[in-house]
Amino acid sequence: MTYVRETGECMMNAATTGLAAGMALGFAGYFGGFWAFLLVLVLGTAGLITGLALQGDLDLRARRRR
């Protein structure tokens, strides 16, 4: 399910995003086996980290200083 912010930006909520990720992993595991499942999991995690960093919700510089 999506909702629209006051700025007109359309956003997905966490439940919908989790459902889409779970379905993608399920399809990869069913049709491609374990290695396809693992590849989708790793690339999905990399995409999530990249997206959060570009969006500004994840500050990689602050985590690097620790």
N, C-alpha and C positions, 0 to 999 in steps of 0.2 A: 504494500500500500504506500502511496506517496502523499505528501502534503506540500503545499506551496507556502513558502515564506512570504513575508510582507514585501520583500524585494522582487517577488515574482520567480524566485529560484525554486525549482522543484527538487525535493529531497526524499530519499527513501529512509524508512525507519529501520532500526536495528533488527527487528524480527524478520522483515522482508529480505534484508541483506543476508542474514543467517540462513534463511530458507533457501535462497538462491545458491549460496555457497555449499550448503549441504546437498542439494540436488545435483550440483555439478560434481561434487566428490562421489556421490552415489553412482551417477552414470559412469564416471571414469573407472570406478572400482568394478562395476558390473560388466561393462563392455571391454575394458582394457586390462583388467587385472590389477594386481598390487602395485606394480611399477607405474602404471598410468595414474592410479590413485595418489601415489606419493609425488609424482611430478606435478599434478594439479594442485596438491596441497602446498608444495614448496613455491610454485609460481604464484598461487593465490596469496600466500603470505607476503611474498616480495611485492606484489601489486598493492596489497593493503598498506604496507609500510610506505611505499612510494606515494600512494594517494594521500595518506594522512600527512606526510611531510610536505607535499605540494599544497595541500589545503591549509596548512598551518596549524593543524591539531597536534602534530608531533614535532618537537624541537630536538633534532638529532644532535645539535651542538651542545645543548644542556646535558644530554645523557653522556656525551663523550668526555665532558669535564670531570665526571665523577670518578 
